[in-house]
Amino acid sequence: NVRDYLVPFLTNLLITTSNSIILQSTSLSQLTQATNQLTRNTLMLVSNKCYELSAALYSMFEKISYEDAQSASNQLFQCASNILD
């Protein structure tokens, strides 16, 4: 499964800026749209990465634009919602 192959690479990317949070959370959100096609291990990796991205966003939200914070948080909510479905 291509998704199971891509997720470990995405979960190892560094979190450096709000743009990296947006990019990574968007990618994870898209990859988790069909959770029935993902292994339990892959879902755990995504869940942990979403948590890391959320913590990073929280630590920088006062230093970034409202739009960036909103975009990143929307993608993180979507990713979490996908995992819980």
Secondary structure, DSSP 8 states (H G I E B T S, - for coil): -HHHHHHHHHHTS---SHHHHHHHHHHHHHHTS-GGGS-HHHHHHHHHHHHHHHHHHHHHTTTS-HHHHHHHHHHHHHHHHHHH-
